[in-house]
Amino acid sequence: MDRFWGQDGQPLLYEGERLTISAEKVKIGGTSKGDSKLKSLKKGSLYVTNVRVIFISMVNKKANLIGEKFDGLSIFYSDVTNAERVGPGGRSLKIECQYKKHKFIKKTAARIYFKNIPSDIADEIIKKVNESMKDKIVEKPKKKKEKPKKVKETYEPEEEEPDIPPDIRYMINELDQDEVELQCPKCGCLIKYKPGLKICPACKKEVNFFSE
């Protein structure tokens, strides 16, 4: 789901995703290597959900197409490496993350600033990021060293799973969704993706849904 806003500029949420808090007339700034999109965004609306931060800005009032009238950012907490309040009185929020403009484009490091946002929204985002970072820490239990046993086994090699991007894997694992809406890179149709799906239901062609 590349476009994450509807005709009225409101965010489109995933199944299981919940809107927590939002703010209007938020200014945005920042840098991302090889991507001028951050510089073109204007003042807009900031939405905080249980999964990500969404920023939507009206960039062309006269445009007829939804994709040209609005633009924005969708940043998953799992892609954020740091979030902190900065500036005079801590009234701005800095987010350091791995950001990509399109799901078929490689992620690049980005530093994004949301300026003059309410303190409760900044604190909520920082809280969500910290919770996500804690979930990434997995302690490996210590195992006793055992002498290797020579056992002859016959088995069939398991089929390798595709390299699923972190945001899609988060939707499947953390939100316990059976399927996620994706766009077929060959025919462009929106389809319901399930882990292991290799044939597009629309064009009936073999597809690597996560090829860059």
C-alpha positions as CSV (number, residue, x, y, z in Angstrom):
1,M,0.0,0.0,0.0
2,D,2.1,2.9,-1.3
3,R,-0.6,5.6,-1.1
4,F,-1.8,5.7,2.5
5,W,-4.4,8.5,2.3
6,G,-8.0,8.7,0.9
7,Q,-9.8,11.3,-1.2
8,D,-10.1,13.6,1.9
9,G,-6.5,13.3,2.8
10,Q,-7.2,11.2,5.8
11,P,-4.9,8.2,6.5
12,L,-5.7,4.7,5.3
13,L,-4.9,2.2,8.1
14,Y,-4.0,-1.4,8.0
15,E,-6.3,-4.0,9.5
16,G,-5.5,-4.1,13.2
17,E,-3.9,-0.6,13.1
18,R,-5.3,2.0,15.5
19,L,-5.1,5.8,15.5
20,T,-3.8,7.0,18.9
21,I,-3.4,10.8,18.5
22,S,-3.1,13.5,15.8
23,A,-2.2,17.1,15.2
24,E,-2.9,19.6,12.5
25,K,-0.6,22.3,10.9
26,V,2.6,20.5,11.7
27,K,5.8,21.7,9.8
28,I,8.2,19.1,8.5
29,G,11.9,19.3,7.5
30,G,14.8,16.9,7.1
31,T,17.2,15.2,4.8
32,S,17.4,11.8,3.0
33,K,20.1,10.9,0.6
34,G,19.0,10.8,-3.0
35,D,15.4,11.7,-2.1
36,S,14.1,15.3,-2.6
37,K,10.6,14.4,-1.4
38,L,11.3,15.6,2.2
39,K,12.1,19.1,0.9
40,S,8.9,19.4,-1.2
41,L,6.5,18.6,1.7
42,K,4.7,21.5,3.3
43,K,2.7,22.0,6.5
44,G,0.3,19.1,7.1
45,S,-1.3,16.7,9.5
46,L,0.6,14.3,11.8
47,Y,-1.0,11.0,12.9
48,V,0.3,8.5,15.5
49,T,-0.9,4.9,15.4
50,N,0.1,1.8,17.2
51,V,2.4,0.8,14.3
52,R,3.8,4.0,12.7
53,V,3.9,7.7,12.3
54,I,2.0,9.2,9.3
55,F,2.4,12.7,7.9
56,I,0.1,13.9,5.1
57,S,0.4,17.2,3.3
58,M,-1.6,18.9,0.6
59,V,0.9,19.7,-2.2
60,N,-1.4,20.6,-5.1
61,K,-4.9,22.0,-4.3
62,K,-6.0,22.0,-8.0
63,A,-4.9,18.5,-8.8
64,N,-7.7,16.0,-9.7
65,L,-5.8,12.8,-8.9
66,I,-5.5,11.9,-5.2
67,G,-1.9,10.8,-5.7
68,E,-1.0,14.3,-7.0
69,K,-3.1,16.3,-4.6
70,F,-1.6,14.9,-1.4
71,D,1.8,13.5,-0.4
72,G,3.4,12.4,2.8
73,L,5.5,10.0,4.8
74,S,4.8,6.7,6.5
75,I,7.4,5.7,9.1
76,F,7.2,2.4,10.9
77,Y,8.5,2.3,14.5
78,S,10.5,-0.8,13.6
79,D,12.5,1.4,11.1
80,V,13.3,4.1,13.6
81,T,16.7,4.1,15.3
82,N,16.2,7.2,17.4
83,A,13.5,9.7,18.4
84,E,14.0,12.7,20.7
85,R,12.7,16.2,21.4
86,V,15.0,19.0,20.2
87,G,15.1,22.8,19.7
88,P,14.1,25.6,22.1
89,G,11.9,24.1,24.9
90,G,12.0,20.7,23.1
91,R,9.1,21.8,20.9
92,S,10.4,19.9,17.9
93,L,10.8,16.1,17.4
94,K,13.8,14.6,15.6
95,I,13.3,11.1,14.1
96,E,16.3,9.1,12.7
97,C,15.2,6.2,10.6
98,Q,15.5,4.0,7.5
99,Y,13.1,5.6,5.0
100,K,11.9,4.6,1.5
101,K,9.7,6.4,-0.9
102,H,8.3,3.3,-2.5
103,K,8.2,-0.4,-1.4
104,F,10.4,-1.4,-4.4
105,I,13.0,1.2,-3.6
106,K,15.9,0.5,-1.2
107,K,15.7,2.3,2.1
108,T,18.1,5.1,2.9
109,A,19.0,6.8,6.2
110,A,16.9,9.9,7.0
111,R,16.8,12.5,9.7
112,I,13.3,14.0,9.9
113,Y,12.1,17.0,12.0
114,F,8.5,17.6,13.0
115,K,8.5,21.3,14.2
116,N,6.4,22.9,16.9
117,I,4.3,19.8,17.7
118,P,2.3,19.4,21.0
119,S,4.5,17.8,23.7
120,D,2.0,14.9,24.3
121,I,2.3,13.8,20.7
122,A,6.1,14.0,20.8
123,D,6.2,12.0,24.0
124,E,3.8,9.4,22.6
125,I,6.0,8.9,19.5
126,I,9.1,8.5,21.6
127,K,7.3,6.0,23.8
128,K,6.2,3.9,20.8
129,V,9.7,4.0,19.4
130,N,11.3,2.9,22.7
131,E,8.8,0.0,23.0
132,S,9.6,-1.1,19.5
133,M,13.4,-1.0,20.2
134,K,12.9,-3.1,23.3
135,D,11.0,-5.7,21.2
136,K,14.0,-6.0,18.9
137,I,16.3,-7.1,21.8
138,V,16.1,-10.9,22.1
139,E,18.2,-12.6,24.7
140,K,19.7,-15.9,23.5
141,P,19.6,-18.6,26.2
142,K,22.9,-20.2,27.1
143,K,23.2,-23.8,25.9
144,K,25.4,-26.5,27.3
145,K,28.0,-27.7,24.9
146,E,27.2,-31.2,23.7
147,K,29.3,-33.6,21.8
148,P,28.1,-33.9,18.2
149,K,26.3,-37.1,17.5
150,K,26.7,-38.7,14.1
151,V,23.2,-39.4,12.9
152,K,22.3,-40.2,9.4
153,E,19.1,-38.5,8.4
154,T,17.3,-38.3,5.2
155,Y,15.2,-35.2,4.5
156,E,13.9,-33.0,1.8
157,P,15.4,-29.5,1.6
158,E,12.9,-26.9,2.7
159,E,11.9,-24.2,0.3
160,E,13.4,-20.8,1.1
161,E,11.1,-18.0,2.1
162,P,11.3,-14.7,0.2
163,D,13.2,-11.8,1.7
164,I,10.1,-10.1,3.3
165,P,10.7,-6.4,4.1
166,P,10.5,-5.5,7.9
167,D,7.3,-3.5,7.6
168,I,5.4,-6.3,5.8
169,R,6.8,-8.9,8.2
170,Y,5.7,-6.7,11.1
171,M,2.1,-6.6,9.7
172,I,2.1,-10.4,9.4
173,N,3.8,-11.3,12.7
174,E,3.2,-8.5,15.2
175,L,-0.4,-7.7,14.1
176,D,-1.2,-11.4,13.4
177,Q,-2.6,-10.7,9.9
178,D,-3.0,-13.6,7.6
179,E,-2.6,-11.5,4.5
180,V,-1.3,-8.0,3.5
181,E,-2.4,-5.9,0.5
182,L,0.5,-5.5,-2.0
183,Q,0.9,-4.3,-5.6
184,C,2.0,-6.9,-8.2
185,P,5.3,-5.6,-9.7
186,K,4.4,-7.1,-13.1
187,C,0.7,-6.3,-13.7
188,G,0.3,-3.5,-11.1
189,C,-2.9,-5.0,-9.6
190,L,-3.5,-4.8,-5.8
191,I,-3.6,-8.4,-4.4
192,K,-3.8,-10.0,-1.0
193,Y,-0.3,-11.4,-0.2
194,K,0.2,-14.4,2.0
195,P,3.7,-15.7,3.0
196,G,4.8,-18.2,0.3
197,L,2.7,-16.7,-2.5
198,K,4.6,-16.8,-5.8
199,I,1.9,-16.6,-8.4
200,C,-0.1,-13.4,-8.8
201,P,-3.8,-14.1,-8.6
202,A,-4.5,-11.4,-11.1
203,C,-2.0,-12.0,-14.0
204,K,-1.3,-15.6,-13.1
205,K,2.5,-15.0,-13.5
206,E,5.3,-16.1,-11.2
207,V,6.3,-13.0,-9.2
208,N,8.9,-12.0,-6.6
209,F,6.8,-9.5,-4.7
210,F,9.8,-8.0,-2.9
211,S,12.3,-7.7,-5.7
212,E,13.9,-4.3,-5.8
